[in-house]
Amino acid sequence: MSRPGPDAAPAPVAVRASAAVPVPDDYPEHWEADVVLLDGGTAHIRPIRPADGALLRPFWSRLSTRTIYFRYFNVRRGLSDEDIARTTQVDQRARGALVALIGGEIVALAHWERGRATDLPPPALATAAEVAFLVEDAQQGRGIGSVLLEHLAAAAAERGVRRFDAEVLGENQQMIRVFLDAGYTVARAWEPGAVRLSFDIAPTARSVDVMRAREHRAEAASVYRLLHPRAVAVIGAGRDRGSLGNIVLRNLLAGGFDGPVHPVNPLAAAADGAVASVRAYASVEDTPRPVDLAVLCVPAAQIPAVVAACGRHGVRGLVVMTDQRDDAADVRLAADARAYGMRVVGPASLGLQNPAAGLNASLVGEMPAAGRIGCYSQSGPLGGALLEAAAGRGLGLSVFVSAGDRADVSGNDLLQYWKADPSTGVALMHLETFGNPRKFARLARWLGRDTPVVVVLSERTPLDEALLRQAGVIGVDRVSQGLDVALLLASCPLPAGNRVAVVGDSRALVRFTARAADAAGLAVEEVLLPVDSTPEAFRKALVDASTRADALITAAVRPPSAVPRPRPGPTGPTGQTGQTGPVESAAVGAATAAASVNVPLLATVSGGRIGPELDGIPTYFSPEAAVGALRRAVAYARWRALPAGAVPPLPVQVDEARRLTAGVTGTLASGAARALLACYGIELTPAPDVHSPGQDVHLPDAAGPPGVAVVLGAEENPRFGPLVSFGLAGPATELLGDRAHHILPLTDADAARLVRSVRAAPLLFGYRGAAPVDVAALEDLLLRLARLVDEIGTVRRLALDPVIVAADGVSVRAAEILLAPPTPRADAGPRRFWRPVTERPAAADPQPGSAQRVPTVHNRLP
């Protein structure tokens, strides 16, 4: 008997039915993980348990003879009690096993087994382990084997395994590819009818790249399934026109969605009833299949049962409008949905829109036209304001997603989707927090190399600013500013530089716009035309100015109605009549010039509406808005032109460093600190009685000419993970806060920019005739420090103060290193859903219901 494929509904079993069964005291709970599969579905991975025998027999019954043969090299008819006991009763040290579950049923099994070490006295175990995998036929090809390998390697490495060996039948090419394509360096030895594969399981640069490529494909596919459903069910769609479900249903019907829309409401379904003239169903399980998306507008107490019903019916994704106001309930919602292979938008979501597909599964009746701007919002109210503002300004959207309390789908998932979506040219996001900052920085930086990322984030901290800056993200404070810059980036090429020409026939307006541009750091040229210039004059001036400028702004003002307008006149020498006003002349001139220039062309219209002549040209109601958008576009273009850099290979002794720090906490003594630094090529050379921290920047080196004193730091930040900091030494730097931070990893290009980002950086390059110092050696020291704190997870804080940078190298005079037990890091290890781990006070939560657990205002739907 074969199991239904991923498009069919799983058997009606309880989700994680074994979760209530007692587990061993040493059960490694931190190995449990929810994962996204290559087709966008989800699964749960966990260590096998002694009570899993009840799940193994049904799993075995769904395996084909061929799959069993490939795994065991012969055909086995069934599992004996001894087989069950040996498989489920493991110590996760000498023998270990992981299972993957969907809908509460085991769909895959992976295990390792190692013998005794031959070079060490008993009971030492060998560092190599034999591994094997078994994946249910109906689930093969979904990437389960690949993600299980990642988790099995991480678990085994934690238990001291360093190498995997696997014997695979030569016919089993699919399993061979799982090992070969994982990015490890695999040695192959051919035996009669089989091949023996061996590889070290320590992550390599290639294995990390492979893992992230698979993560991208899987997460992008999971969002695609949400935005492109074949059919939608609105659960809780009543006849009250003011209820959430009724509003969503009517918006779906009015949006032009081509697929079936099913209202689900047991009261309305009685006696074959209907909602909004559409047949209603008593349960989602009564609706015709397939139903890919379900919108939940039911009371919080009903959500667990509705999620289970959706899972049994094969629903692929959920949008939860209900605000549960309960963190634990949000966690359960996400876990239950993922166990059935579903992703969740919400709870407390405003909904989602895909204008090109006519999909308006939201509480906002107005859906913008299809366009190139992709929108994501954490806040429901601000998301609604963004949609209304976009529609009012005529902006087209590729997609809109309101995440609400972000129990599951987050902004990082949308970044993955937009990277694969050719219809999105600009990503516009409203964030309250980054969630997983390190992953956000990595994805935004990757996406930003070809698609601008604009983030509305008010009250940014210095670390927030550092993250946005290093990722190339355009940070703004207000939704209006985000729409301003998104409009420009979606309509125009990037500016090649910061030169801008302001063209207009109003002296006051041209001068006002030019001063705003100058204050924004742009190089301005004023082009003043005669009053009441014709469209042709505007066109010629704009085309001519484009040869000297990197961007153009045409400025026009509509006179008040009380001011007399010029009367119609005779046809001029170029064929235009005098019937156009100042705004119309600028608009028509800009429209005709747009086809002839290769630089961004912006228009400002003060005191009037935007006419159809300006369609396709980013137009603003104030010069300040236009200049602000252009300034941000210039900065983004400058960042994109910079080299991305790479993390350079360095000769370091990682294993020795880990040995030195194993089990050690507190501040290291000077000898231990010296030994740890030496593992990363950092030499500690104290110079007694020469300098103490906080003295002047220029210091005489006891062994040579003067140098510049700097301070390098590193820390494990609870929100952002490991980061490094740089600044010059001295009280002036401390008073002015002239210190720059960078979230890891740190590339060579990042190190160069970090050194140059502080205001006192000119002192390193020969300020006022002083000799330049060895900045290259300083950058190398930063890279080594970053590598240390990134690889040694027990480093809580590290300070090199002072470091003397001379003309021919650097000298580290003092170091302080504090070690502490490691904390879980985001965006590290095998693929998994990550949830921030924070300490919670004993007092009541000041923001009840917020899944983010941060001190920020959390907007809620009424």
N, C-alpha and C positions, 0 to 999 in steps of 0.2 A: 504494500500500500504506500503510495507516494503522498507527500505532503503538498497542500496547495501552494502555488507560487506566490511571489510577493504581492501580486495584484489581487489575490483572493483573500478572503477573511480567514484569520487563524481559527483554530478550533475553539469552542467556547470553554476556556479554562480560566481559572483565577490568575490574575497577574501576580507573578512572583509568589506562587503558592507556597514555596518552601521557605519564604522569608521568616515565617513564624517558628520554624523548626530550630531547636537549639543548635548552636554551632560550637566548635571546640574553643577553649579558652584562648588558644594562641592563633585563632583564625585571623589571617591578615586582611582585615576589612578594608584597608586603604588600597587594596588591589582592585576593589570593585569600581566599575566605570560604565557610564553610558557612552556609546559611540555612534557616530553617523556612518552609514555604509555608502558605498559608491553610488547607489541609485537614489540616495537621499533618505532612505529609511533609517531606522535606528535599531540598536540591539543593546542588551545589557551583558557585560562581561564580569565574571566573578570567579573566585577560587571554588573548586568543587567541594562539596560537603558530603559527609557520610550519609545523610538522608536523601541524596540525589539518586539513589538506586531506583526509586519510583518514577523518576523522569528518564533514566537511561534506557529502560526497556522500550517505552514508546519511541524514543529517539532511534533505537536500533531497528525497530520495525519499519521505519520510514527510509532506511538505507537500502540502496539497490545492491544487487550481488556484485556489480562491478566496483562500486565504491568500497565495499567490504574487502574485496580482493586487493584493490590498490593499497589499502591500509595494512592488511595482515598477510599479504602474499599468498593467501589461500581463501577458500570460501568457508565461512563459519555460519552455522544455521541460527544460532542464538547465543544469548549471554547466560552463563551459569551463575549461581550465587557467588561462587569463588571469583568469577570475572568481575561481578559487580563490586564485591568487597575490595578487590585489588585496585579497581579503578577509583573508587570513592574514598578509600581510607588511605590517605597520603599525609605525610608530615610536612609537605611544602618545603622540604630541605633536601633530603636525598631523592625524594620523589615528589613531584608537584604537578598540578593540573588546573587548568582554567576551562570554564564552559562559557558559551555564548547562548543567551536566551532571547526569544521573541515570543510575546504572548504567554509568558510563563513556562514555555517548553524549551528544552535544550535543542539547539539546532547545530551546535558544533562543539568539539572537544579537542583540547590540545594539552599535551603533557610532556614533562621531561623526567629523566631518570639518570642518576649518576652513581658510579661505583665508589669504592674506597680509593684514597690517594695511595699511590705506590711509593712516593718519595717522602711521606710523612707518617709518623706513628698513628695507630688507630686512636680515636675514631674519625680522623680527618678524612674529608670527602674529596673526590677528584674535582678539578675545576672544569672538566668537560662533561657534557650531558647529552644523552640520546633524546631526540625529540620526535614527536609524531603528531599528525593532525587528522581529524575526521570531521568532515562537513557534510551535512545533510544534502542530498541531491538537489532538492528544490531551492536551496539557498546558495548553491555554488554559483560563482560569477558575480556575487554582490560585494566581494572584498572582505568577507568574514575571515578567511584564512590569513590575509595580510595583516589585518588589525590584531588578530589573535597572536600572530608572531611578534608584533611590537610589544604587546603586553606580557607575553610569555618571556621574552628576552629581558624586559625590565624586572619582572618578578624574580627570575632565576639569577640575574646579576645581583639583586639585593641579597640573595642567599649564597653568594660567592661563586656562582658559575661564570666562567669567562668564555667558554666556547660551546657551540651547538654542533652536534653531529647528527646527520639524518641519512637513513638508507631508504631510497625511493626506487620503485620499479621504473625501468626505462620507459614503459608505456605511459606512466603517470606524468605527462608533460605539464599538466596544469599545476600540480604540486611542485614540480621542479621549478617552474616559473615563479611561484610564490617566493621561493628561497633566492633565486638568482636576481629577481627584480626588486628585492628589498633594499638594495644599496650596500650590502655588506660585501667584503672581499671573500668570495667563496672558492674553496679548493674542491676539485672534483676528481674522484677516482672511480673508474668504470670497473664493475664486477659483472660476472655472468648474469645478464638479465636485469641488472640494477645499477644504480649510480650512488656512490657515497659522497655526501656533501658535508663540508666542514667550514665553519667560519666563526671568527671572534664576534661576540655580540655587543661589544662596546660601540656606541653610536659613532658613525663617521659622518663627514660632511655630506657625502653622497646619500647615506641612509636617511639623514635628516631632511635633505632636499626631496627625496622620494616620499617620505612621510608627509611633508607639507604639501607636495603636489597632490597626493591622494586626499589629504584633508580638504584642500581647496575644491577638488572635484566633488567630494561628498557633500560638503556644506553648501556649495552653490546649487547642487542638484536638489537638496532639501528645501531651499528657498524657492527654487523654480516650481516645485510641486505645489507649494502654497499659492503661488501667483498665477498658475495655469491649470486650475482644476477642470475636470470634465463635467462635474456636477457639484452643486452646493446644497447643503441642508442647513436651515436656520432653526436651531433647536430652542424652543421657547418663543416662537413667533405667534403672538396672540392677535386678537382682533382689535385691541385697544391701540388706536393710531399713535398714542404717545408712549407706548412701551418700546423698550430697546429692540426686541425681536421684530416687531412690526415695522419699525423704522428701517432696520437693516434689510428686511425682506423687500420693502418698497424701493429702497435704493438699488438693490440688486436687479429688480425688475425694470426699473427706469434706466439703468446704466447701459443696457444693450447686451448683457451677457448672453452668449449663444447657447450655453448648456442648460440643462434642467435645474430648476431651483425648487427645493422641497421644504415647505414649512412643516415643522414638527411640533405638534401640540395636542396632547391627548383629549383635551376638552373640545378643541375645534374639530378634531378628527371624528368625533362621535357622529354617527349617522351620516358618514361620508361628507363631513363639512369641509369648508375651505377658508383660507385666509387670503385676503386681497385677490379673490377669485382664483386662487390656486389650491388644488386639492391638498388637504392637510393629512399628516400621518401621526399616529399615536406614538410611534417610536422611530428612531433613526433606523432601527433594524427592519422596519417595515418598508422603507423606501427602496426604489429600484436601484440596483447596483450598476455601475460604480458610483460612489459618492466620495470624491477626493477631499473635499473641504467641508468642515462643519463649523458653524458659528454658534457659540454657546451663549445664550442670554437667559440662563436659568438661575434660580437662587443658589447660593454657595453650597448649601447642604446637599443639593442634587448633583453637583459636579462629578464626584467620584463615580456614581452609577452611570452617568451620561458618558463619561470618558471610556468606561469599560464597554458600554454598548457600541460606541464608535469604533473601538478597537476590534470588537468581534465582527463588525460589519465591514472592515477593511478600509475605513477612513484613513487618509494619509496625513492630514493636518488639521489643527484646531485653531480657531480664533476665539479667545475667551473674553467676552465683554464684561462679564461679572467681576466686580471688585471683591475679592474674598476677604481682604483686610486681615490676613492671617499668614504669616511667613511660613509656618509649618505646612499649612494647606497648599501654599504655592509650590513648596518643594515636593509634596506628594503629587500634585497635579502633573508636574513635569516628569517625575519618575514613572508614574502610571502610564502617561501618554507614550513616553519613550519605550517602555516595556512592550507596547503594542506596535512599535515602529512609527509612531506619530511625532511630529514636531508641534510646538505650541507657540502661538503669538498671544502674549498677555500673561496673566489676567489684567483686568482694568485697561484693556486695549480699546482704542477708538476704531480699530479695524484696519483693513488694507484695501488698496485700489490698484488696478492694472488697467489704465485707460485704453491701451491698444486692444485689450481683450474685452472691453466693456464691463470689467469686473469692479463693482463698487460694493464690497462687503464691509461697509463702514457706516458710522452714524452721521456722516456728513453727506448731505444730499447733493451738493455740487461737486462734480468730478471734473478736474481740468482736462484739457485736450491732451492727446498723446504727444509726448515731446522727449527731450533728451536729458531732463533733470530727474535723477532718482532721489527720493526723499525718505528719510527715516526720522522718527520722533519718539523719544521716550515719554514725553508728556502728552497726554490726551488733549487737554485744552490748547496747548501750543501747537500741537499737530493740526487741530482744527483751524486755528488761526493761520497756519502756514498754507493749508489747502485753500482757504478762502482768499488769502492774499495772492496766491499763485493764480487762481482763477480770475481774480479781479484785474491782474496785470497781464493776463493773456499768456502766461507761461505754461508750456507743455511739460507734463511729467511722464517719465517712463514707468515708475512705480511709486507707491506710497505705502509705508508700513508704520503703524503705531504700536510700539512694543509694550506700553504700559509698565507693569511691574517686572517684566523681563524674567519670568520664571525659566524660559528656555531660549527662544530666538532673541538675539541681541544685535547690536550694530555691527559686530564683527562678522556675523553671518551675512548681513547685507553687503559688507565690503567684499566678501568672497563671491557673492552673487554678481555684483556690479563688475568685478574683474572679468567675468565670463559673459557679460551681457552687452552685445554690440549696440543696443538701443540707448544705453545710458552714457552720456558724455560728461556729466557733472554729478558728483555725489554730494547731496546737501543733507546734513544730519543735525538734529537737535539732541544734545546729550546733557544729562545731569551728572553722570559719572562715566568713566571709561569701562567699568566692569573689570575686564582683564586688560590692564593698560599695556602690558608688554606685547600681547598679541595684537591689540589695536595699533600700536606703533608699527609693528612689523607689516601688518596688512595695509594700513593707510600709506605707508611708505612705498610698498609694492604697487598698490593701485595708483598712487599719485604720480608715478613715473609716466603714465599715459592718460589718466583720468583725474582731474582736479577733485580734491576732497575739501569741502567747506563744512566747518563745524560751528554751530551756535552753542557756546558754552560761556555763561556768565560767571563772574566771581572766580576767575581762574587763579590757581595758586602758582608760585614760581615753577614747581615741578610740572604742573599742567602745561604751562607755557613752554617749558623745555621739551616736553613730549610732542606738542604740536609742531614746534619749530623743527626738531630733528626729523619728524616724519613728513615734513613738507605740507602740513595741513594748514589751510587758511582759516584761522580762528577769528570769529566775530562775536559781538556781545548780544546782538538783537536779530530777530528773524528777518526784519526788513533789510539789514545789512547782508545777511546770507543770501536773500533773494536778489539783491543788487549785484553781488559778485557772481552768483550763479547765472544770472541773465547774461552778463558779459561773456563769461567763459563758455556758455552754451551757444553763443551767437557768433563769436569772433575768434580769429587766430590769437595765439599768445603774443604779447608785445615782445619785440626783440631787445628792448632797452627801456630806459626811463624818460626818453624825450617825448614830449606831448605838445601838439599845436592846438591852440584854442582859436576857433574861427567863428566870427559873428559880426553883426552889424550894430550891436549895442555896445558902446564904449564901457559903460558901467558893468554890464554883464560879463563881457570878455575879461575886463580887469578883475572882477570879483572871482571868476572861475580860475583865472591864472594865479591869483594869490593863493587860492585854496590848493591848487596843484603844487605851487612852490612850497607851501607849508607842509605838504605831504612828501616832500623830498624828490619831486619830479622836476626835470629840466624843461622849462616852459618857453614856448614861443607864442607871442600874441599876434594874431592875424585879424586886424580890424578892417572890415569892409565898410563902404559908404552906407549910410542909412537907407533902408528900404531897398537893399540889393536884390537882384533877381535870382531865381533858382540857378541860372547858368553861372552867375558870379560866384555863388556858393560852391557850385560843383568845381569850377576851375580852381578856386582857392584851396579847396580840400585836396584835390588831386595834386596840386603843386606842393602843398605842405607835406603831403605823404612822402615825398622824396627826401625830406629832411627830418621827419619825426617817426617815432615808433608807435604812436597812437594819435588819434584825432578826436577832438571834442568840438561839436558844433553847438553853439549856445544861442537860444532864441527866447524872446519873452513876448507874451501876448498882451497888448495894451488893455487897460480896463475899458469896459464898454462905454464909459463917458468920454473917452479920448477919441477925437475924430479919426476915422480911418481914411487912408488915401482913396480918392475916387478913382474909378476905372479910367485907365488911360489908353492911348493908342498902342498898337503893337510895337515892341522895341526891335532893335536890330537883330536879336537872336530869335525872334518869333514869339517870345512870351508877352503876355499882356500885363498890365498893371493891376490885375484883379487879385493877386496874392498878397496876403499880409506877411508880417515878419516871421511868424511861425511856419506858415505854409512855404515860404521861400526857402527857409533853412531846411525844412523837411524834404521838399522835392529835390533840392540840391544835394542833400545827404543821400537820398535814395538813389539818385543817378550816379553819384560819386562812388557809392559802395561797390558797384560792379567793377570799378577801375582801380581800387586801392587794395593793397595787400597787408594793411595794418588794421588794428582794431579801430572802429569808428563808432563813437558814442554820441548821443544827442541829449541835450537838456532842454526841457520845455517848462518855462516858469510862467505860472498864471494861466494855464490852459490845459485842455485835454490832449491826449496823444492821438493824432489822426492816423488814418490807414496808410498814409504815405510812409510812415516810419516802421511799418511791419518788417520784421527781420533785423532792425537796428536797435541795439539796447538803448532805451530811452528812459530818462530820469526826470523827476519833477524838481530837482534842485541840483545845482552844481556840486554841492558837497557830496551828494550821493554818488554822482558820476565819478568824481575824483577819488572817493573812498574805494569804489569798486576797481578803478584802474590801478590805484596804488597796490591793492592786494593782488591783482593779476600780475603786476610787474614783479612783486616779491616772489610769487609762486613760479613765474617763468625763470627768475634768477636761480631759485632752488633747483628747478628741474634741469637747468643747464649744468649744474655742478656734477662732478663724478660721484657715482654711488659708493665707490670704494669697496674694500673687502677686508675681512678679518685676516691679517697676515699670519702665516705659520711661524711659530716661535719655538725654539728649543727649550722646552720646559719639562719638569719632572712632576707630573700630576700625581702619580701613585705615591711618590715619596711625600709630597705635600699632604695627601690624604692620610698617610700613615702618621705624620707628625701631629695632625690635628684630630685624629680619631679619639672620641671620648673626652676631649679637652674643652673646658669652658673657662671663662674669665679672661682677664688681661694677660697676655703672654709676657713672660720674662724676656729680657733683651736678647739672651742667647737663642731662645726658641723663636722669637720674632725674626732674628737674623737668619736662622736656618730656613724658616718658611719663605721668606723673601728670596733667599738664594735659589730655591726651587724654581723660581720664575725669572732668574737672571737679574734680580735687583740686589745690588750690593749696598749694605749699610756701612757708611764710613763716618762715624761721629767725630766731631772736631771739638774737644772740650774747651770751654771758656771762650769760644768764638762767637756763638750766637745762641740766643734763646728765642723760642717762638714769639712772634709779635713784634720783632724789631724791624728796622728799616729795610726797604726792599733791596737796596744795593749793599752788598756785604763783601768785605775782603775775604777771599778764600785763603785758609791757612797754607794751602799747598800751591797756590798759584795766583793769577790775576783776579780782579774783582768779578763778581757774577751777580745774577739777579736771584733773589730768594723767592720761591714760590711754595705753595701748599697744595698737595694732592690728597684727595680723600676718596673713600669708598664706603658704602654702607648697604645693608639689606633693608630696603624700605618696605614697610608692610603692605603698601598699595601698589608700588611700582616695581618691586623686586630689586635686584642688584643695580646699583648705579655708581658712577664716579663723579667727582667734582674737581674743579680747578680754579685757582685764583692766585694772585700774587700775595706774598706775605706782608704783614704790617697792619697797624691799626687803621690806616686810611681805608684799606680794602674791607676790613671788618665793619667799619662805620658805614660805608657806602653800600655794603652788601654786594660787592663786585666779585661774585663767584658764580661760575657756570656749572650746570649739571648735565649729565647725559645718561639716559637709561640704556642698559646693555642689551645687545652686544654693541661693541665699539669698533668701527672700521678705521682703516688708516685715514680715510677722508674725514671721518667724524673727529678723530683725534686732532687733525690739523685745524678743523673749524672750531673745536672746543678751545684750543689754545688762543685762537684769534678772536674769540667772542667776548672776552672780558674787556672792559673799558681801558684797563691799564696795559693791554697787550702791546702798545707801541714801545714800552720799555724793553721788550724782548728783541726788538728789531733795530736798535741803534737810535733811540730817541735823543734828540738834541745833541747829536754828535758822539754819543756813547757807542762803544763797540757792540755789534750784534752778538747775541749768544747762540748756543747750539740748540736751536729749536727742534731740529730733527731728533736729537737725543731725548729731549723732553717729550716729544710725541711718542717715541718708542717706550719710554717709561710709563706713560699713560696706558698704552696698549698692554703692557705687561701687568700693570695693576688691575686693569679691567679683566684680563684673562684670569687672574688669581681669584678675584671676588666672584666671578661668574662660575668658576669650576669648583671652588671650595665653599660649599653651601653653609658652613658653620661660621664664616666670617661675618659678624654682625656689624662691625665698624673697624675701619682702618684709616690711619692718618699718617702721611709722610710730611713732617713739618719740623724744620724747613728742608727744602730741596734747593741746592745751589746750582743754578744753570750758568755755566761759564762758557767761554768761547769754544771750548773743545770737549764738552761733555757735561754730565750732571753728577752731582754728589748728594746722596741721601744722608742727611745728618742725624735724623731721629725718626723713629717709627713707633706707633702705638697700635696694637692689634687686639681687638676684643672678640672672643669666640663665644658662641652660644649654640644651643641645639638648633639644627636646621629647621626651617619652616617650609611648608609646601610652596612651590613656585608655580606661578602661572606660565603657560606656554613652554613647559619643559616636560620631557618624557614622552611616552606614547600618547597617541590621540585620545582625547576624552573630553567630555563636558567639564568645564572648570567653574567652580563656584567659590568666591572669595571666602576665606576662613578668617573671621574676626572675633575678637573677644567681646562678649556682651556684658554690660553691667547688670547687677542684680536688680536695679530699679526698673520700673516699667519702661518700655520702649517709647521714646518721645514721638516717634513717627510710626504708630502701629500699622502693620500691613505692608510696609515698604520692604521689598525683597532686597533692596540695595544696602541697607544698614549703614548708611552714611549720614552725616549731619547736614542734610540738604532738604529743602522744601520739596515734598513729593505731591505733584498735581494729581488729583483724582476726579474721575467722572462723578456727577451727582448720583 
